[in-house]
Amino acid sequence: MLYRFRLTFFHSTPGFLRLQGKSVPLQLEEGREFELTARDSDTLGNAKKFHIEGRGYPDEAAARAAGERLRVRLRVLNAMLALGITVPLVDSTSGGVSSAIKKGIYEKTGGVAIDTIVGLGVFPDDDKHFEYVMSGDIDVYPSKPDYVLDAIRSLWPVEMTLDDRAEDAMNIVNISTTESSPRAKFLTTFLALERLIDRTSRSVAAKGLLSKFQENVRDSELSEHEKSSLIGSLAMLHEESFSSALTRFAQRIENPKEIGGLLVKQFFSRCIDVRNKIAHDASVDSNIDLNILSNELRKTVLALIWTTHRIPSVSVDVPASAVSIPAGGFSIRVL
């Protein structure tokens, strides 16, 4: 028996993929069939929910491994291009029909109704298994919508293995691409960078001084709550601050000379300043475009991951955008 995988992903607005037809083939490797399908519309151009399906795998494990490979590459692509898609990290059941209905369908048609899986689902590739899907808008979209398909094809053969820090940073960047608030997007992307920058331990002499401060706090007449709070804050000073670590990191960068039109050190100084102002509820200079700052931070995070993990260079062309106003609707579909 052969197996297939089905990986779902989503976009907040219709028209993300301005393609005609309900599905299109996607050539990723020889000897395998892949297809991109709209889950909530009769055309990809009006859909917000999608899945990519891969067929012809010799067993369930092989199908699942291929699906996981695609999941990683979709997340990387989302981080690279800020597509704004959501690729589920955890697989869960979101719906399905009752056992009685499943039994009736099987007795009448021989078909097997499967539950809807948000994320990655694997099932027999026998054309008997299917799922029921329910779905229920000025629209900006790429003028050449199949550029995403070209990008997936470019990423598919690239080998990439990420450690926990890179995984965390990639997850955070993926979340940031779906943020509508420029402030939230910037803070989220800044957090992704923070996960990747090493902080050095302070000198023995500095740690000794901090320990004395902690002892003074313990011997003080402060309340236990204040003592605990101060001792914890002093313990965090055993490592350099993130601002210092980021400044030290910036000083080591020889290429590029500029990021976002600023010298590297100036760029990171601005990021630190903006982060602190937002975190402490201060106003940010109106001349600073937070979307541009977030975009450059996102590229920096990816460059760090690429460099640290020796991932081969990947180039993707992004076309200009077009605008339209589509109609909405509600339907039940068999996929």
C-alpha positions as CSV (number, residue, x, y, z in Angstrom):
1,M,0.0,0.0,0.0
2,L,1.2,3.5,-0.9
3,Y,0.8,6.6,1.3
4,R,0.4,10.3,0.8
5,F,0.8,13.3,3.0
6,R,-1.2,16.5,3.2
7,L,0.2,19.6,4.8
8,T,-2.1,22.5,5.5
9,F,-1.2,26.2,5.8
10,F,-3.2,29.5,5.9
11,H,-3.2,33.1,5.0
12,S,-5.2,35.9,6.7
13,T,-6.5,37.3,3.4
14,P,-7.7,35.8,0.1
15,G,-5.6,36.4,-3.0
16,F,-2.3,35.3,-1.5
17,L,-1.8,33.0,-4.5
18,R,-3.5,34.7,-7.5
19,L,-3.8,31.5,-9.5
20,Q,-6.8,30.2,-11.5
21,G,-8.2,26.7,-10.8
22,K,-8.7,24.8,-7.6
23,S,-5.3,23.1,-7.7
24,V,-2.0,23.2,-9.5
25,P,0.7,20.6,-9.8
26,L,4.0,21.3,-8.1
27,Q,7.1,19.6,-9.4
28,L,9.6,19.1,-6.5
29,E,11.4,15.9,-7.4
30,E,11.4,13.1,-10.0
31,G,9.1,10.2,-9.4
32,R,6.7,12.0,-7.0
33,E,3.4,13.8,-7.5
34,F,2.8,17.0,-5.6
35,E,-0.2,19.3,-5.8
36,L,-1.2,22.6,-4.2
37,T,-5.0,22.8,-3.5
38,A,-7.4,25.5,-2.3
39,R,-9.3,24.3,0.8
40,D,-11.9,27.0,1.2
41,S,-12.6,28.2,-2.4
42,D,-13.0,26.9,-5.9
43,T,-10.0,28.9,-7.0
44,L,-6.6,29.4,-5.4
45,G,-6.9,33.1,-6.1
46,N,-9.8,33.5,-3.7
47,A,-8.6,31.0,-1.0
48,K,-7.2,31.6,2.4
49,K,-6.7,27.9,3.3
50,F,-4.4,25.6,1.3
51,H,-2.7,22.3,1.4
52,I,0.2,20.7,-0.5
53,E,-0.1,17.0,-1.0
54,G,2.6,14.5,-1.9
55,R,1.8,11.0,-3.2
56,G,3.3,7.7,-3.9
57,Y,5.3,7.0,-0.7
58,P,6.1,3.3,0.1
59,D,5.0,3.6,3.7
60,E,3.6,6.0,6.3
61,A,7.0,6.9,7.7
62,A,8.3,8.0,4.4
63,A,5.3,10.1,3.7
64,R,5.5,11.7,7.1
65,A,9.2,12.5,6.6
66,A,8.5,14.2,3.3
67,G,5.7,16.2,4.8
68,E,8.0,17.3,7.6
69,R,10.6,18.3,5.1
70,L,8.1,20.5,3.3
71,R,6.9,22.0,6.6
72,V,10.4,23.2,7.4
73,R,10.9,24.6,3.9
74,L,7.6,26.5,4.0
75,R,8.5,28.0,7.3
76,V,11.9,29.0,6.0
77,L,10.3,30.5,2.9
78,N,7.8,32.4,5.0
79,A,10.7,33.9,7.1
80,M,12.6,34.7,3.9
81,L,9.8,36.5,2.1
82,A,7.5,37.6,4.9
83,L,4.6,35.9,3.1
84,G,2.4,36.1,6.2
85,I,1.3,32.5,6.0
86,T,0.8,30.3,9.1
87,V,2.3,26.8,8.9
88,P,1.1,24.8,11.9
89,L,3.8,23.3,14.1
90,V,1.5,21.1,16.0
91,D,-0.8,18.7,14.2
92,S,-4.4,18.5,15.5
93,T,-7.8,17.4,14.5
94,S,-10.1,20.3,13.7
95,G,-13.2,18.5,12.4
96,G,-14.7,15.6,10.7
97,V,-18.0,13.6,10.4
98,S,-19.5,11.2,12.9
99,S,-18.7,7.5,13.1
100,A,-22.2,6.7,11.9
101,I,-21.8,8.9,8.8
102,K,-18.3,7.4,8.1
103,K,-19.8,3.9,8.3
104,G,-22.6,4.8,6.0
105,I,-20.3,6.3,3.4
106,Y,-18.1,3.2,3.5
107,E,-21.0,0.8,3.1
108,K,-22.5,2.8,0.2
109,T,-19.4,3.8,-1.7
110,G,-16.3,2.1,-0.2
111,G,-15.0,5.6,0.5
112,V,-13.2,6.3,3.8
113,A,-14.0,9.8,5.3
114,I,-11.0,11.0,7.4
115,D,-10.9,13.7,10.0
116,T,-9.5,17.1,9.0
117,I,-5.9,17.6,10.3
118,V,-4.6,21.0,10.9
119,G,-0.9,20.6,10.1
120,L,0.5,17.4,8.6
121,G,-1.8,14.4,8.0
122,V,-0.7,11.0,6.4
123,F,-3.1,8.5,5.0
124,P,-3.3,5.7,2.3
125,D,-2.8,6.8,-1.3
126,D,-5.6,4.7,-2.6
127,D,-8.1,7.4,-3.8
128,K,-10.6,6.0,-1.3
129,H,-9.7,8.3,1.6
130,F,-11.1,11.8,1.6
131,E,-12.1,14.6,3.9
132,Y,-15.0,17.1,4.2
133,V,-13.9,20.7,4.6
134,M,-16.1,23.6,5.6
135,S,-15.1,27.2,4.9
136,G,-17.2,30.1,5.6
137,D,-12.7,40.6,1.2
138,I,-9.3,45.7,-1.3
139,D,-7.0,42.6,-1.7
140,V,-3.3,43.0,-2.4
141,Y,-1.6,40.1,-4.3
142,P,1.6,39.4,-6.3
143,S,1.3,40.2,-10.0
144,K,3.1,36.9,-10.7
145,P,1.4,34.6,-8.2
146,D,3.3,31.4,-9.0
147,Y,6.6,32.9,-7.7
148,V,5.8,31.1,-4.4
149,L,5.7,27.8,-6.3
150,D,9.1,28.7,-7.9
151,A,10.4,29.5,-4.4
152,I,9.3,26.1,-3.0
153,R,10.9,24.3,-5.8
154,S,14.2,26.2,-5.1
155,L,14.1,25.3,-1.4
156,W,13.1,21.7,-1.8
157,P,16.5,20.2,-2.6
158,V,18.4,22.4,-0.1
159,E,19.6,20.5,2.9
160,M,19.1,22.3,6.2
161,T,19.3,21.2,9.8
162,L,18.5,23.7,12.5
163,D,19.5,23.6,16.2
164,D,17.1,24.6,19.0
165,R,18.1,28.2,18.9
166,A,17.6,28.5,15.1
167,E,14.3,26.6,15.4
168,D,13.1,29.1,18.0
169,A,14.2,32.1,16.0
170,M,12.6,30.7,12.9
171,N,9.3,30.1,14.8
172,I,9.4,33.6,16.2
173,V,10.1,35.2,12.7
174,N,7.2,33.1,11.3
175,I,4.9,34.5,13.9
176,S,6.1,38.1,13.2
177,T,5.1,37.9,9.5
178,T,1.5,37.5,10.5
179,E,1.5,40.5,12.9
180,S,-0.5,43.5,11.7
181,S,0.8,45.9,14.3
182,P,4.2,47.4,13.3
183,R,5.2,47.7,17.0
184,A,4.3,44.1,17.7
185,K,6.0,42.9,14.5
186,F,9.2,44.8,15.5
187,L,9.3,43.5,19.0
188,T,8.7,39.9,17.9
189,T,11.4,40.1,15.3
190,F,13.8,41.6,17.8
191,L,13.1,38.7,20.1
192,A,14.1,36.3,17.3
193,L,17.5,38.1,17.0
194,E,17.9,38.0,20.7
195,R,17.7,34.2,20.6
196,L,20.7,33.9,18.3
197,I,23.2,36.4,19.9
198,D,25.7,34.9,22.3
199,R,26.2,36.7,25.6
200,T,29.5,36.4,27.4
201,S,30.0,35.7,31.1
202,R,31.4,38.5,33.2
203,S,34.8,38.4,34.8
204,V,35.5,36.5,38.0
205,A,36.1,39.8,39.7
206,A,32.7,41.2,38.5
207,K,30.9,38.0,39.6
208,G,32.6,38.2,43.0
209,L,31.3,41.8,43.4
210,L,27.8,40.7,42.4
211,S,27.9,37.9,45.0
212,K,28.8,40.5,47.7
213,F,25.9,42.6,46.6
214,Q,23.6,39.6,46.9
215,E,24.9,38.9,50.4
216,N,24.3,42.5,51.4
217,V,20.7,42.2,50.2
218,R,20.2,39.0,52.2
219,D,21.5,40.7,55.3
220,S,19.4,43.8,54.8
221,E,16.1,44.6,56.5
222,L,14.1,44.6,53.2
223,S,11.0,42.4,52.9
224,E,11.5,38.8,51.7
225,H,9.8,39.7,48.4
226,E,12.2,42.7,47.8
227,K,15.2,40.5,48.7
228,S,14.2,37.8,46.3
229,S,13.5,40.3,43.5
230,L,16.9,42.1,44.0
231,I,18.9,38.9,44.3
232,G,17.3,37.5,41.1
233,S,18.1,40.7,39.3
234,L,21.7,40.7,40.4
235,A,22.0,37.0,39.3
236,M,21.0,38.0,35.8
237,L,23.9,40.4,35.7
238,H,26.4,37.5,35.7
239,E,26.1,37.7,31.9
240,E,26.5,40.8,29.8
241,S,23.4,42.6,28.7
242,F,21.8,41.8,25.3
243,S,22.5,45.4,24.3
244,S,26.2,44.9,25.0
245,A,26.3,41.6,23.2
246,L,24.5,43.0,20.1
247,T,26.9,46.0,20.0
248,R,29.9,43.6,20.3
249,F,28.4,41.4,17.5
250,A,27.9,44.5,15.3
251,Q,31.6,45.4,15.7
252,R,32.6,42.0,14.2
253,I,30.5,42.4,11.0
254,E,32.7,43.3,8.1
255,N,30.2,42.8,5.3
256,P,27.7,44.3,4.7
257,K,28.8,47.8,5.6
258,E,25.3,49.1,5.9
259,I,21.9,47.7,6.9
260,G,18.8,49.6,6.0
261,G,20.8,52.6,4.9
262,L,22.6,52.9,8.2
263,L,26.1,51.7,9.2
264,V,25.8,48.3,10.9
265,K,26.5,49.7,14.4
266,Q,24.1,52.5,13.9
267,F,21.4,50.1,12.7
268,F,21.6,47.9,15.8
269,S,21.8,51.0,18.1
270,R,18.6,52.2,16.5
271,C,17.0,48.8,17.0
272,I,18.0,48.7,20.7
273,D,16.7,52.3,21.2
274,V,13.4,51.5,19.5
275,R,13.0,48.3,21.4
276,N,13.6,50.0,24.8
277,K,11.1,52.9,23.9
278,I,8.3,50.4,23.0
279,A,9.0,48.2,26.0
280,H,8.9,51.2,28.4
281,D,5.9,52.8,26.7
282,A,7.8,55.8,25.3
283,S,7.1,57.3,22.0
284,V,9.1,56.2,18.9
285,D,10.4,58.9,16.5
286,S,7.7,59.3,13.8
287,N,10.4,59.4,11.2
288,I,11.3,55.7,11.9
289,D,9.5,53.2,9.8
290,L,9.0,50.2,12.0
291,N,8.0,48.0,9.1
292,I,11.3,48.7,7.3
293,L,13.2,48.1,10.6
294,S,11.5,44.8,11.1
295,N,12.2,43.7,7.6
296,E,15.9,44.4,7.9
297,L,15.9,42.6,11.3
298,R,14.2,39.6,9.7
299,K,16.9,39.5,7.0
300,T,19.6,39.7,9.6
301,V,18.1,36.7,11.6
302,L,18.0,34.6,8.4
303,A,21.6,35.6,7.5
304,L,22.7,34.5,11.0
305,I,20.9,31.2,10.6
306,W,22.2,30.6,7.1
307,T,25.8,31.4,8.2
308,T,25.8,29.5,11.4
309,H,24.3,26.3,9.8
310,R,26.2,26.6,6.5
311,I,23.0,26.5,4.5
312,P,23.6,27.0,0.7
313,S,22.6,30.3,-0.8
314,V,19.0,30.5,-2.2
315,S,17.7,33.2,-4.4
316,V,14.0,34.0,-5.0
317,D,12.5,36.7,-7.2
318,V,9.6,38.7,-5.7
319,P,7.3,40.4,-8.3
320,A,5.4,43.6,-7.9
321,S,1.9,43.7,-6.4
322,A,-1.6,44.2,-7.9
323,V,-4.9,45.0,-6.2
324,S,-8.6,43.8,-6.5
325,I,-11.7,43.3,-4.4
326,P,-13.0,39.7,-4.4
327,A,-16.3,38.3,-3.3
328,G,-16.7,36.0,-0.3
329,G,-18.8,32.9,0.4
330,F,-19.4,29.7,2.5
331,S,-19.2,26.1,1.3
332,I,-18.6,22.5,2.1
333,R,-16.0,20.7,0.0
334,V,-14.8,17.2,-0.5
335,L,-11.0,17.0,-0.8
